[in-house]
Amino acid sequence: MNYLVVLFKNKERKKIINKFLTLEKAKQFYDKKITENDKIYFDKKIENATPCNFELCILEKKNDNFDLLYVRDDLGRQVKVTLDDPIYKIIKISNYKIEEKLYDITDNKKITLSQFYKKYILKKGIILISRLNNKIVLQEEEKIFLFSLKDENESFRFLNVLSELMINNSIKNCIIVSETSKQQKKYLYSLLENAGIDKKILYRNSTTFKHRK
């Protein structure tokens, strides 16, 4: 194939998304992926306890007309884009978001922010959402649901993103408590323990551990 659409993580090739014979088809696919990517609100920032960023690229088989590609870094400097592959060159590159998930402890599965929003918030009554360490506690009348994220920073970031999403969609049935006092934490611990949640889960601050090489 002459063209590849490739996902990069921290400047290293992670996986090939698709392959094409023509640049036109590659660009059509690439542009569609970038447009769809705008719909992701809560994206992955940490993987294996390490900060990460992703980019989507179009790679082309090298020929005699080899033009260098430059992009701007976070400081606004022009940086040459290089690829550790003698066959291909990068001809287009964009930042790309991989959707992060939170763990639904009640249902024992991972869900996206969109799924969380549709299932637990949309068309519901008054809801109280609190942050407890790396966890999110959702209370709807007598019902209580518990979710966990990778660490405390991620739970805080999740609530910030959720708040922005609700403001943009004029959702007013939620009360969000990002900073919980000692008294509030004590109340939540008691509430969750009475609901049958294991103490070990409640007092844990992180679910992310760096993989050994």
C-alpha positions as a Markdown table, in Angstrom:
| # | Residue | x | y | z |
|---|---|---|---|---|
| 1 | Met | 0.0 | 0.0 | 0.0 |
| 2 | Asn | 1.2 | 3.5 | -0.8 |
| 3 | Tyr | -0.5 | 5.3 | 2.2 |
| 4 | Leu | -1.1 | 4.4 | 5.8 |
| 5 | Val | -3.2 | 6.1 | 8.4 |
| 6 | Val | -1.3 | 5.4 | 11.7 |
| 7 | Leu | -1.9 | 6.2 | 15.3 |
| 8 | Phe | 1.1 | 7.4 | 17.3 |
| 9 | Lys | 1.5 | 7.4 | 21.1 |
| 10 | Asn | 4.2 | 9.7 | 22.6 |
| 11 | Lys | 5.8 | 10.0 | 19.1 |
| 12 | Glu | 6.0 | 6.2 | 18.6 |
| 13 | Arg | 4.0 | 4.2 | 16.2 |
| 14 | Lys | 1.2 | 2.4 | 18.1 |
| 15 | Lys | -0.9 | 0.8 | 15.3 |
| 16 | Ile | -1.9 | 1.0 | 11.7 |
| 17 | Ile | -5.6 | 2.1 | 11.4 |
| 18 | Asn | -6.0 | 1.7 | 7.7 |
| 19 | Lys | -4.1 | 1.3 | 4.4 |
| 20 | Phe | -4.8 | 2.9 | 1.0 |
| 21 | Leu | -3.6 | 2.9 | -2.6 |
| 22 | Thr | -4.4 | 6.5 | -3.3 |
| 23 | Leu | -3.8 | 9.7 | -1.3 |
| 24 | Glu | -7.4 | 10.9 | -2.0 |
| 25 | Lys | -8.9 | 7.9 | -0.2 |
| 26 | Ala | -6.4 | 8.2 | 2.6 |
| 27 | Lys | -7.3 | 11.9 | 3.1 |
| 28 | Gln | -11.0 | 11.2 | 3.1 |
| 29 | Phe | -10.7 | 8.6 | 5.8 |
| 30 | Tyr | -8.3 | 10.7 | 7.8 |
| 31 | Asp | -10.4 | 13.8 | 7.7 |
| 32 | Lys | -13.5 | 11.8 | 8.8 |
| 33 | Lys | -11.6 | 10.4 | 11.7 |
| 34 | Ile | -10.4 | 13.8 | 12.8 |
| 35 | Thr | -14.0 | 15.2 | 12.5 |
| 36 | Glu | -15.4 | 12.4 | 14.6 |
| 37 | Asn | -12.7 | 12.9 | 17.1 |
| 38 | Asp | -14.2 | 16.3 | 18.1 |
| 39 | Lys | -17.0 | 14.4 | 19.8 |
| 40 | Ile | -14.7 | 13.0 | 22.5 |
| 41 | Tyr | -14.9 | 15.1 | 25.7 |
| 42 | Phe | -13.0 | 13.0 | 28.2 |
| 43 | Asp | -9.8 | 11.7 | 26.5 |
| 44 | Lys | -7.0 | 9.6 | 27.8 |
| 45 | Lys | -4.1 | 11.5 | 29.5 |
| 46 | Ile | -2.5 | 8.6 | 31.4 |
| 47 | Glu | -1.6 | 5.1 | 30.5 |
| 48 | Asn | 0.3 | 2.7 | 32.8 |
| 49 | Ala | 0.9 | 5.6 | 35.2 |
| 50 | Thr | 2.6 | 7.6 | 32.4 |
| 51 | Pro | 1.4 | 10.8 | 30.7 |
| 52 | Cys | 0.5 | 10.1 | 27.1 |
| 53 | Asn | -0.6 | 12.0 | 24.0 |
| 54 | Phe | -1.7 | 10.7 | 20.7 |
| 55 | Glu | -1.4 | 11.8 | 17.1 |
| 56 | Leu | -3.0 | 10.6 | 13.9 |
| 57 | Cys | -0.8 | 10.6 | 10.8 |
| 58 | Ile | -0.8 | 9.8 | 7.1 |
| 59 | Leu | 2.3 | 8.0 | 6.0 |
| 60 | Glu | 3.4 | 7.9 | 2.4 |
| 61 | Lys | 5.9 | 5.6 | 0.7 |
| 62 | Lys | 9.0 | 7.7 | 0.0 |
| 63 | Asn | 9.9 | 8.8 | -3.5 |
| 64 | Asp | 12.4 | 11.1 | -5.1 |
| 65 | Asn | 10.2 | 14.2 | -4.2 |
| 66 | Phe | 10.8 | 13.9 | -0.5 |
| 67 | Asp | 9.7 | 17.1 | 1.3 |
| 68 | Leu | 10.3 | 17.5 | 5.0 |
| 69 | Leu | 7.3 | 18.1 | 7.3 |
| 70 | Tyr | 7.4 | 20.5 | 10.2 |
| 71 | Val | 4.9 | 21.1 | 13.0 |
| 72 | Arg | 4.8 | 23.5 | 15.9 |
| 73 | Asp | 5.5 | 22.1 | 19.4 |
| 74 | Asp | 3.9 | 23.3 | 22.7 |
| 75 | Leu | 6.3 | 26.2 | 22.8 |
| 76 | Gly | 5.4 | 27.3 | 19.3 |
| 77 | Arg | 8.7 | 26.2 | 17.8 |
| 78 | Gln | 9.0 | 24.6 | 14.3 |
| 79 | Val | 10.0 | 21.0 | 14.8 |
| 80 | Lys | 10.9 | 18.6 | 12.0 |
| 81 | Val | 8.8 | 15.5 | 12.0 |
| 82 | Thr | 10.9 | 12.3 | 11.6 |
| 83 | Leu | 9.9 | 8.7 | 11.4 |
| 84 | Asp | 12.1 | 5.7 | 12.3 |
| 85 | Asp | 11.1 | 3.9 | 9.1 |
| 86 | Pro | 13.2 | 4.0 | 5.9 |
| 87 | Ile | 10.2 | 3.2 | 3.7 |
| 88 | Tyr | 7.6 | 5.8 | 4.7 |
| 89 | Lys | 7.5 | 9.5 | 5.4 |
| 90 | Ile | 4.8 | 11.5 | 7.4 |
| 91 | Ile | 2.8 | 13.9 | 5.2 |
| 92 | Lys | 0.1 | 14.9 | 7.6 |
| 93 | Ile | -0.2 | 14.9 | 11.4 |
| 94 | Ser | -2.9 | 16.0 | 13.9 |
| 95 | Asn | -3.4 | 15.7 | 17.6 |
| 96 | Tyr | -5.8 | 12.8 | 18.3 |
| 97 | Lys | -8.0 | 11.9 | 21.3 |
| 98 | Ile | -8.4 | 8.4 | 22.6 |
| 99 | Glu | -11.5 | 8.1 | 24.7 |
| 100 | Glu | -10.9 | 7.4 | 28.4 |
| 101 | Lys | -13.3 | 5.2 | 30.4 |
| 102 | Leu | -14.3 | 5.1 | 34.0 |
| 103 | Tyr | -15.0 | 1.9 | 35.9 |
| 104 | Asp | -18.6 | 1.4 | 36.9 |
| 105 | Ile | -18.2 | -0.5 | 40.2 |
| 106 | Thr | -21.9 | -1.1 | 40.6 |
| 107 | Asp | -22.2 | -2.8 | 37.2 |
| 108 | Asn | -18.7 | -4.2 | 37.1 |
| 109 | Lys | -17.7 | -2.7 | 33.7 |
| 110 | Lys | -15.9 | 0.2 | 32.0 |
| 111 | Ile | -18.0 | 3.0 | 30.4 |
| 112 | Thr | -17.4 | 6.2 | 28.6 |
| 113 | Leu | -18.4 | 9.7 | 29.7 |
| 114 | Ser | -21.2 | 9.6 | 27.0 |
| 115 | Gln | -22.5 | 6.3 | 28.4 |
| 116 | Phe | -22.4 | 7.6 | 32.0 |
| 117 | Tyr | -24.2 | 10.8 | 30.9 |
| 118 | Lys | -27.0 | 8.9 | 29.1 |
| 119 | Lys | -27.6 | 6.2 | 31.7 |
| 120 | Tyr | -27.2 | 8.1 | 35.0 |
| 121 | Ile | -27.9 | 11.8 | 34.3 |
| 122 | Leu | -30.1 | 12.3 | 31.2 |
| 123 | Lys | -33.9 | 12.5 | 32.0 |
| 124 | Lys | -33.3 | 11.9 | 35.7 |
| 125 | Gly | -34.4 | 13.8 | 38.8 |
| 126 | Ile | -32.1 | 15.7 | 41.1 |
| 127 | Ile | -28.7 | 14.0 | 41.3 |
| 128 | Leu | -25.8 | 14.6 | 43.7 |
| 129 | Ile | -22.3 | 13.7 | 42.4 |
| 130 | Ser | -19.4 | 13.8 | 44.8 |
| 131 | Arg | -15.7 | 13.0 | 44.5 |
| 132 | Leu | -14.1 | 10.6 | 46.9 |
| 133 | Asn | -10.4 | 10.1 | 46.4 |
| 134 | Asn | -10.2 | 8.6 | 42.8 |
| 135 | Lys | -13.9 | 7.7 | 42.9 |
| 136 | Ile | -17.1 | 9.3 | 41.8 |
| 137 | Val | -20.2 | 8.8 | 44.0 |
| 138 | Leu | -23.6 | 9.4 | 42.4 |
| 139 | Gln | -26.7 | 9.7 | 44.5 |
| 140 | Glu | -30.2 | 9.7 | 43.1 |
| 141 | Glu | -32.8 | 9.7 | 45.9 |
| 142 | Glu | -32.2 | 6.4 | 47.7 |
| 143 | Lys | -30.0 | 5.0 | 44.9 |
| 144 | Ile | -26.3 | 5.2 | 45.1 |
| 145 | Phe | -23.7 | 4.3 | 42.4 |
| 146 | Leu | -19.9 | 4.2 | 42.6 |
| 147 | Phe | -17.3 | 4.7 | 39.8 |
| 148 | Ser | -13.5 | 4.8 | 39.9 |
| 149 | Leu | -10.8 | 6.4 | 37.8 |
| 150 | Lys | -7.1 | 6.0 | 37.6 |
| 151 | Asp | -6.2 | 8.5 | 40.3 |
| 152 | Glu | -7.4 | 11.5 | 42.2 |
| 153 | Asn | -6.4 | 14.0 | 39.5 |
| 154 | Glu | -8.4 | 12.0 | 37.0 |
| 155 | Ser | -11.5 | 12.0 | 39.1 |
| 156 | Phe | -11.2 | 15.8 | 39.5 |
| 157 | Arg | -10.7 | 16.2 | 35.7 |
| 158 | Phe | -13.7 | 14.0 | 35.0 |
| 159 | Leu | -16.0 | 16.2 | 37.1 |
| 160 | Asn | -14.6 | 19.3 | 35.4 |
| 161 | Val | -15.3 | 17.9 | 32.0 |
| 162 | Leu | -18.7 | 16.7 | 33.1 |
| 163 | Ser | -19.6 | 20.1 | 34.5 |
| 164 | Glu | -18.6 | 21.8 | 31.2 |
| 165 | Leu | -20.7 | 19.3 | 29.3 |
| 166 | Met | -23.8 | 19.9 | 31.4 |
| 167 | Ile | -23.4 | 23.7 | 31.1 |
| 168 | Asn | -23.1 | 23.4 | 27.3 |
| 169 | Asn | -26.2 | 21.2 | 27.2 |
| 170 | Ser | -28.2 | 23.3 | 29.8 |
| 171 | Ile | -28.5 | 20.3 | 32.2 |
| 172 | Lys | -29.5 | 21.6 | 35.6 |
| 173 | Asn | -30.5 | 18.6 | 37.5 |
| 174 | Cys | -27.0 | 17.8 | 38.9 |
| 175 | Ile | -25.2 | 19.1 | 42.0 |
| 176 | Ile | -21.4 | 18.4 | 41.6 |
| 177 | Val | -19.1 | 18.4 | 44.6 |
| 178 | Ser | -15.5 | 18.3 | 43.4 |
| 179 | Glu | -13.9 | 19.1 | 46.8 |
| 180 | Thr | -15.2 | 17.0 | 49.7 |
| 181 | Ser | -14.6 | 18.0 | 53.3 |
| 182 | Lys | -13.5 | 15.5 | 56.0 |
| 183 | Gln | -17.0 | 15.4 | 57.3 |
| 184 | Gln | -18.5 | 14.8 | 53.9 |
| 185 | Lys | -15.9 | 12.0 | 53.2 |
| 186 | Lys | -16.8 | 10.3 | 56.5 |
| 187 | Tyr | -20.5 | 10.4 | 55.5 |
| 188 | Leu | -19.8 | 9.0 | 52.1 |
| 189 | Tyr | -17.6 | 6.2 | 53.5 |
| 190 | Ser | -20.4 | 5.2 | 55.9 |
| 191 | Leu | -23.0 | 5.4 | 53.2 |
| 192 | Leu | -21.0 | 3.2 | 50.8 |
| 193 | Glu | -20.0 | 0.7 | 53.5 |
| 194 | Asn | -23.7 | 0.3 | 54.4 |
| 195 | Ala | -24.4 | -0.3 | 50.7 |
| 196 | Gly | -22.0 | -3.2 | 50.8 |
| 197 | Ile | -18.9 | -1.7 | 49.2 |
| 198 | Asp | -15.6 | -3.2 | 50.4 |
| 199 | Lys | -13.6 | -0.9 | 52.6 |
| 200 | Lys | -10.4 | -1.7 | 50.7 |
| 201 | Ile | -12.0 | -0.3 | 47.5 |
| 202 | Leu | -13.2 | 2.8 | 49.2 |
| 203 | Tyr | -9.9 | 3.9 | 50.8 |
| 204 | Arg | -7.8 | 3.2 | 47.7 |
| 205 | Asn | -6.6 | 6.4 | 46.0 |
| 206 | Ser | -5.3 | 4.9 | 42.7 |
| 207 | Thr | -5.9 | 2.0 | 40.3 |
| 208 | Thr | -3.0 | 2.8 | 38.1 |
| 209 | Phe | 0.4 | 1.1 | 38.4 |
| 210 | Lys | 3.4 | 1.6 | 36.2 |
| 211 | His | 4.3 | -1.5 | 34.2 |
| 212 | Arg | 7.8 | -2.8 | 34.7 |
| 213 | Lys | 9.9 | -3.2 | 31.6 |
